[in-house]
Amino acid sequence: MEIQAKFRKFVKKNITIMASKLVGIVGATGTGKSTSIKFLDSKETYIINTAKKELPFKGADKLYNAENKNYKEVDEITEITRLLKTISEKAPHIKNIIVEDSNYMMAFRMAEKATEVGFTKFTVMAKDMVDLFREARKLRDDLKVFYFSHPETVEDSGEIVGYKMKTSGKMLDNQINLEGLFSICLYTHVDEAKDGTANYSFITNRYKKYPAKSPEGMFTDIKIPNNLQMVVDTIDGYYNS
């Protein structure tokens, strides 16, 4: 039995083709998405800020900036794809990439192409998004790419029956299912107490109306603290054990 266990470990380490890990973080504004970044080591983290807004924790501008070579404000989808490749190839010290407010990549493109008629713009945008995720999968295997997104309600007969990653409309939804591109997709959740305090957490698997998901056995709890370093450590422990 011991020999078999050692053999399986050898195969997993030396033969299995690894790839970077894509993680979706979905939540409304003010529910703890961006704040969760503060737990990460800034020397190992690169932030791609598509909305170009300030990070919501103290000292963020000193930790993440162009001088430190771990921060860039860019919203063009193909440029972000090129940046991911560059980080993977030329910045081996970076272990975590944050694509902050990733749904704005689509929203800004839609605003720019608002006067264009026809459905071609939706097809092109869907292709660019799929290419982005496909290329992200090909990055080095010690990288984790976190896509922060706002949620969108799913309704049936006027009743909210669930949530999904926000896109730029039904036309794009017909072209691409964003959640289908992730094996790990966490949703933010806030429990508010009567005294006015709030507890911020991530939902790790399907819970009530949240369609969160993660590989079987990765997380032992449905709710975990909104701590990205804890998420990173859990993912590493799951795949490297």
C-alpha positions in Angstrom: 0.0 0.0 0.0 2.9 2.4 0.8 4.5 1.7 -2.5 1.2 2.3 -4.4 0.8 5.6 -2.5 4.3 6.7 -3.4 3.7 5.8 -7.0 0.5 7.8 -7.2 2.3 10.8 -5.7 5.1 10.4 -8.2 2.7 10.3 -11.2 0.7 13.3 -9.9 3.9 15.3 -9.5 5.8 14.3 -12.6 3.3 13.2 -15.3 0.1 15.1 -14.8 -0.1 18.2 -16.9 -0.8 21.1 -14.7 -2.2 24.5 -15.5 -2.9 27.8 -13.8 -6.0 27.9 -11.6 -8.9 30.3 -12.5 -11.0 31.4 -9.6 -14.2 33.5 -9.9 -15.1 35.8 -7.0 -18.6 37.2 -7.4 -20.4 39.7 -5.3 -22.1 43.0 -5.2 -20.3 46.3 -4.4 -19.5 46.6 -0.7 -19.7 42.8 0.1 -16.0 42.2 0.6 -14.5 41.3 -2.8 -11.7 43.8 -3.0 -11.1 44.0 0.7 -10.1 40.3 0.6 -7.0 41.3 -1.4 -5.4 42.9 1.7 -4.6 39.4 3.1 -2.3 38.5 0.2 1.4 39.2 0.0 1.8 42.2 -2.3 5.2 40.9 -3.4 3.5 37.8 -4.9 0.4 39.6 -6.2 -0.4 41.6 -9.4 -3.6 43.6 -9.7 -5.2 44.4 -13.1 -7.7 47.2 -12.3 -10.3 47.4 -15.1 -12.5 50.0 -13.4 -9.5 52.1 -12.4 -11.0 52.8 -8.9 -9.1 53.0 -5.6 -8.6 49.8 -3.7 -10.7 49.8 -0.4 -8.1 49.1 2.2 -5.5 51.2 4.0 -2.1 51.5 2.4 -3.2 49.8 -0.8 -1.7 52.6 -3.0 1.7 52.0 -1.4 1.6 48.2 -1.8 0.2 48.2 -5.3 1.5 50.6 -7.9 3.4 51.0 -11.1 6.7 51.5 -9.3 6.4 48.2 -7.5 5.5 46.6 -10.9 2.5 44.8 -9.5 -0.4 47.1 -10.6 -1.8 48.3 -13.9 -5.0 50.0 -14.9 -6.3 48.5 -18.2 -9.7 47.5 -19.5 -9.1 46.3 -23.1 -9.7 42.5 -23.2 -6.9 41.6 -25.7 -4.4 43.8 -23.8 -5.3 42.0 -20.6 -4.7 38.7 -22.3 -1.2 39.9 -23.4 -0.5 41.1 -19.9 -1.4 37.8 -18.3 1.1 36.0 -20.7 3.8 38.5 -19.9 3.4 38.1 -16.1 3.5 34.3 -16.5 6.6 34.4 -18.6 8.6 37.2 -17.1 7.5 37.6 -13.5 8.0 34.2 -11.8 7.7 35.8 -8.3 4.1 36.6 -9.0 1.8 33.8 -7.8 -1.6 35.6 -7.7 -3.2 37.8 -10.4 -6.3 39.8 -9.6 -8.5 41.0 -12.4 -10.5 43.6 -10.5 -14.1 44.3 -11.6 -13.6 42.1 -14.7 -17.2 42.6 -16.0 -16.3 46.2 -16.8 -14.2 44.7 -19.7 -17.4 44.0 -21.4 -19.4 47.0 -20.2 -16.8 49.5 -21.5 -16.6 47.7 -24.9 -20.4 47.8 -25.2 -20.5 51.5 -24.4 -17.8 52.1 -27.1 -19.8 50.1 -29.7 -23.2 51.3 -28.7 -23.8 52.9 -32.2 -22.8 49.8 -34.1 -25.8 47.9 -35.6 -26.0 44.1 -35.9 -24.9 41.2 -33.7 -21.2 41.1 -34.8 -20.0 43.1 -31.8 -21.5 40.5 -29.4 -19.8 37.6 -31.3 -16.4 39.4 -31.3 -16.7 40.2 -27.6 -17.6 36.6 -26.7 -14.6 35.4 -28.7 -12.3 37.8 -26.9 -13.6 36.7 -23.5 -13.2 33.0 -24.4 -9.7 33.6 -25.7 -8.9 35.4 -22.5 -9.9 32.5 -20.3 -8.3 29.9 -22.6 -5.0 31.7 -22.6 -5.3 32.2 -18.8 -5.5 28.4 -18.5 -2.2 28.0 -20.3 -0.2 30.1 -17.8 2.4 28.5 -15.5 0.9 26.0 -13.0 1.8 28.0 -9.8 -0.3 30.9 -10.9 -3.9 31.6 -9.6 -5.9 34.1 -11.6 -8.8 35.7 -9.7 -11.7 37.2 -11.7 -13.7 39.6 -9.6 -17.2 40.1 -11.0 -20.5 41.7 -9.9 -23.6 39.4 -9.8 -26.8 39.5 -11.8 -30.1 38.2 -10.6 -31.8 35.3 -12.4 -35.6 35.7 -12.3 -38.6 33.5 -13.0 -42.1 35.1 -13.1 -40.7 38.2 -11.3 -39.2 36.2 -8.5 -35.4 36.0 -7.9 -34.4 32.3 -8.2 -30.7 32.7 -8.2 -27.6 34.7 -9.3 -25.0 34.5 -12.1 -21.9 36.4 -13.2 -22.9 39.7 -14.7 -22.4 40.1 -18.4 -23.4 42.8 -20.9 -26.8 41.4 -21.8 -28.7 38.4 -23.1 -27.0 38.5 -26.5 -23.7 37.8 -24.9 -25.2 35.2 -22.5 -26.3 33.3 -25.6 -22.7 33.3 -26.8 -20.8 32.5 -23.5 -21.5 31.0 -20.1 -18.9 32.6 -17.8 -19.4 30.3 -14.9 -18.8 27.3 -17.1 -15.2 28.4 -17.5 -14.4 28.1 -13.8 -14.0 25.1 -11.6 -13.9 27.4 -8.5 -16.4 30.2 -8.2 -17.0 31.8 -4.8 -19.8 34.2 -4.0 -19.6 36.9 -1.3 -22.1 36.9 1.5 -22.8 39.3 4.4 -24.5 38.4 7.7 -25.7 41.5 9.4 -26.2 41.5 13.2 -28.9 43.4 15.1 -26.2 45.7 16.6 -25.2 46.9 13.1 -22.1 44.9 12.7 -21.5 42.7 9.7 -19.6 39.4 9.0 -18.2 39.1 5.5 -17.6 35.7 4.0 -17.3 33.7 0.8 -19.7 30.9 -0.1 -17.8 27.9 -1.4 -20.5 25.7 -2.8 -24.2 25.9 -3.7 -26.1 27.6 -0.9 -29.7 28.8 -1.1 -29.7 31.0 -4.2 -25.9 31.2 -4.6 -24.5 29.0 -7.4 -21.0 28.8 -5.9 -18.9 25.8 -6.7 -15.6 24.2 -5.9 -14.1 20.7 -6.4 -15.4 18.1 -4.0 -13.6 18.2 -0.6 -11.6 21.4 -1.3 -13.4 23.5 1.3 -14.8 21.9 4.4 -17.2 24.7 5.2 -19.9 26.4 3.1 -19.0 29.8 4.5 -15.4 30.9 5.0 -13.8 34.3 5.8 -13.3 36.6 2.9 -9.6 36.1 3.0 -7.9 35.4 -0.3 -4.7 34.1 1.3 -6.8 31.4 3.0 -8.3 30.6 -0.4 -4.9 30.4 -2.0 -3.6 28.1 0.8 -6.6 25.9 0.5 -6.2 25.5 -3.2 -2.5 24.7 -2.9 -3.2 22.2 -0.2 -5.8 20.5 -2.3 -3.8 20.1 -5.5 -0.3 19.6 -3.9 -1.1 17.1 -1.2 
